[in-house]
Every structure is written in structure tokens, then in C-alpha cells.
């Protein structure tokens, strides 16, 4: 389940990098923001689950569009150094966290259980149905994104604009539109992840920090910018974390997860799918 959540976050990182060549460190806080939106719709507005998650996805998509259109694009047009754009996304993550604190407060909120039944028995193992739902929805989101990127005209335009923006413009592709849609999709994926993980771990301001970092680690391990690598890297991180907590100690699960990242950076810096993450001289 946690691997699926990391996968949604990692795909967001890869989408943004593939479309614009930029690094964004807002995914964790966008996950947190999506969890609070889901909590508001599902618990306080008492809306059905399907309507709640649909509204969360729609709003998070618009948040991503706003970030790209009114912040990132302005910096790119001003020819800001890439490191300044990265710093801007870090600053934006702080703004999102403080805005959430002003709106919802700093307490830990209990997200209502979506299923009223107990555990589902699979063989000799009792599994939380919420975890099963998270895995299923995450995989559906991944399949929809794969179909959208590879089988639709707009998805093809997005990939073309990412590979060569100038050539894409000469082919009448609206590169600006493909870029803000990409940021919107990345934000929507983070919102889905927040909604799904809320019932399992609760909703609070710091919930996205570590998940965002591990999603980034997963994207790097798989090959930064590669969608399928992001998914595989996420399950590697999820399995390493889970087995470490089960057979060694939960105290060391974060340490060992990031040691795996360091090992990949040293031994295979381009990740499993050999993605080019920097310009070679």
C-alpha cells in the first residue's frame, strides 16, 4: 500500500521533470493539502466517497495549474537560474503548510474509515480493506495516466513538447498548455495519494514531508523522469521500508530506505531505466 502511495508521488515528480526539465519539491505538501481537502469533503461536508475524491482531484488539478501559470512560468520567462526555481518550490511548500495550518489548525485529525467492515482475510493474513482500496485506486490512476500519455492526441503532444519544445511549437502544439496540464496532473496525483493515506495514518501538517522525500527517492531510483521507473522505484522503497520495520526495527526504516537511495546514486546514478538526469559536457 505504501509503495502505491509513493508511486503516485514519484509519478508526479517524473511528470514535471519530463514536461519542463524542472525539479519541484511541493509534492509532499500537495499530498497534505489533498488529504485536508478530502477530510473536509468526506467528514465535515458529509459527501459520498466518490464525490469527495472527485472534488479533491479537481481542486488539486487547479492548484497545480495555478502554481505553474502564476509562479513557475514567471520565473522561467525571467530566465531565473534553475536553483532559484527549485528554491521557489521549497518556499511554496512552506506557504502551503502554513496556509493549511491557518485553515485547519495544527492538530492531528482522524479521517473517517471508508469501510465499516473489519479486516479482509487473504490466506492467513488479515488486510485492512482501506489498504486494498488504496492499491486498487493507485493502480487505476497509473493505468489511466499511461493510457492518457501514450494513446491520446494530447498525451502525445505533451511528450513531444517535453522532448523538443521548439519543434513542438512548429507543429502547432501549445507548449504552455501542455506544461500547465502536466503540473495539474502531478498535483492531482498528490491529492489522490493524500486522500488514500488519510484514513490509514490520519491527517496532519507534517504527513507529506517524509512521503514526499521518499517519493522523490523512488523517482531517482527508477530513473528520474521515467514514469515506469517511478513505479518500480516506489515499490522498492515500500518493500525495503516494510521489511526493515518487520524484521529489524521500525526505528531504522527511514535510514535504510535512504541508504538504498545513496547506493543507487553511487552505483547507478541514472536509475534502473538509465534516464538522463543531467546534461553531459
N, C-alpha and C positions, 0 to 999 in steps of 0.2 A: 504493500500500500504506500509506504513512504517513498519507495522508488518511483511509483507513478506520479506522486506529487512533485518530486524532484524533476521528473521528466517534463512536466508541464512548464516548470520554471526554466529548465535548461533549453527547451524549445523556444521560449521567449527570447532568451539571450541569443540563440543561434539565428532566429528570425531577424532580429535587429542588426546583428553583425552582417548577415548575408545581404540585407537590403541597403545598408548605409555604410558598412565598414566601421561602425562606431561601437564602443563599449557602453553599456548602461548598467548602473548599479541601483536601479529603482525597483527591480522585480520583487525583492523581498518585501518592501514596504507596500507595493501594489497588491501583493498577496494579503498582507494585513488589512489593507483598505477594503479589498473584496470580501474578506471574512466579516468585517464590521457591516458592510452593506447587506450581506446575506443574513446576518444576525438581525438587522433592522427589519428587513422584509419578512423573514420567516418567523421570528419570535415576537417582535413588537407590533408589526403591521398584521401579523397572523395570516399571511398569504400562503397559498399552497406551495409545495416544494418546487414544482415545475415553474410557476410564475416567479417565485423568488429567485431562482438561479438564472432564469432568463433575463430578469431585470438587472441582476448583478452583472451578467455578461455584457448587456447593452451599455450600462453606465461605465463599466471598466473600459470598454472599447472606446467610448467617447473621451475618457480620461487620457488614454494613450494617444488619441488623435490630437487632443489639446496640447499634450506635452511636446509632441513632435512639431506641431504647427506654430506654436507661440513661444517655444523655448529653444528646442534643438535647431530648428530651421534658421532661426535668427542668428544663432551662434555660427552655424555653417556658412551662412551668407556673409557674415562679418569676417570670415576666414580665420576663425578662432583656432588656436592650437588644439589638437586632439585631446591633450591632457586637460585643457580647460573645460572641454565638453564633458569629459569623464567627471571632473570635479563638480560640474553643474548638476550631473545626475545624482551625485552623492548629496549635494546640497538639497536637491529636490526630494530625496528620500527623507531627509531630516524634516523638511517642510511638511511632507505627507504625514509623518509620525506625529508631529506637533499639532497639525490640523485635526487628526483623529483624536488626540488627547483632549482638545478643546470641545469637540463634538460629543464624544462618547465617554471621556474620562479615562483614568489610568488603571481601573480595576480589571480583574480577570472575569470575563463573562462566560457563563455556561451556555453553549449552543444547544438548543433542544435536540434530543435524539430524533432522527428522521424515522427510524423503525421502532415500533413499540415492542416488538418481539425480542426474545433473548438471543443467545448465540446460535449460529448455524453450525451444525456438526458436519464436518467434512472428514470422513475416515475417523481417526482417533483425535482429531483436533477441533476445538471449538473456535469458531471465527466470528468476529463482530460483523454483522451484515452491513454496517456503515463502511467498513473497510472494503468489503466486496464491491459495494456501490462505487466507492472512490476509484477502485481499479478499473471497473467497467466504464465509468464515465471518462476517466483519463484516456483509456484506450480508444473510446469512441471519438474523443476530441482529437487524438493523434491521427486516427484514420481519416476523419473529416478534413483535417489540415493537409494530410498527404494528398487526398483527392483534389482539394482546392488548389494546391500548389502545382500539381502535375497534370490535372485533367481539365482545368478550366482555362478559358482565354485570359482572364485577369491574373490568375496564378502564374501563367506563362509569362505575362507581361512583367510581373513582379520579379521573376527570376532573371528575365532579360535585363531589366533595369539595374538589378544588383550586379550582374556580370559586366555590363558596359553601359553606363548612363547616357553617354553621348550618342552611341549607336542606337540605343532605345529611343532617344528623342527624335532621331532622324526617321525612325519607323513609326512616328506619331504616337508613341507611348507617353502617357502623362507620368513622368518620373516622380513628381511631387506627390501625386495621388497614391502611387504605389508605395511610397515611403511612409506616408502617414497611416495608410491602411495596415502596413506591417507593424508599426508601433501600436496601433489599436489592437491588432490580433495578439501581440505579445502581452499587452495589458489585460486583455480578456482571458488569456490563458492563466495569468497570475490570479485573476479574480476567481476563476473556476477552482484553482488549487486552494485558495483561501476558503471558499465555501465548503469544499470537500473535507478539509482538515479541521475546520472549526468544531464539528461535533466530536472529534476524537481528542483534541488537545485543548479545547477551549479557545476563546478569542481574547487577545490582549495585544498591547502595543509592540512587544518585543517578539511576537510569534514569527515574524517574517525574516528576522535578521539572520539566524543560523540557516534557515531553509534557503534563503536567497544565496548565501555563500556556498552551500552545498550544491545547489542547482548550478551555480557558476562553475564549481569544481567538476561537476558531471559533464557540463558542456565542453570544458577543456579536455577532460579525459577522452571523451568520444571524438573530439576533433572540432575545435571551436568554429561555429558556423555551419556545421553539418547536422541536419535535422535527425538523421537516424543515429548518428554518433551520440547526440544528446540523449536519446532514449536509452541506448546501451550503457553509456556512462552513468546515467541515473540509476539504473538497476545495479550496476557495480557498486556505486556508493551506498545504495539502500541495503544491499546484501552484506557488504562489509560492516556497515553500522549495526545491522540487526544481529549478525553472528558474533560480532565483538561484544555487544551487550549481553548476548545469551551465554557465551562460553568463556568470556574473560571478565569484563565488568562494564556496566553502562558508563562508568566514570571515564573510560578510555575510548568510547565510541567516536567522539568528535576528533580526538587526537589521531587515531589510526586512520580515519577517513581522510584527513588532510595529509597524513603521511603518504597515503596512496596517491594523492594528487601530486605531491612533491616528487615521488618516484616517477610518475609519468612525465613530469616536466623535465626531469633529468634524463630519463632513458628514452622517452618517446614524446618530445615536445609538441609534435603535430597531432598527437592523439591517435586513437585507434584507426580513424579513417584518413589519416595523413592530410588533414586540412591545412592549408597555408594560412597562418595567422599573422604573418608579418611580411613585409616586403624585403626580399633579399637584394643585397647590393650586386 
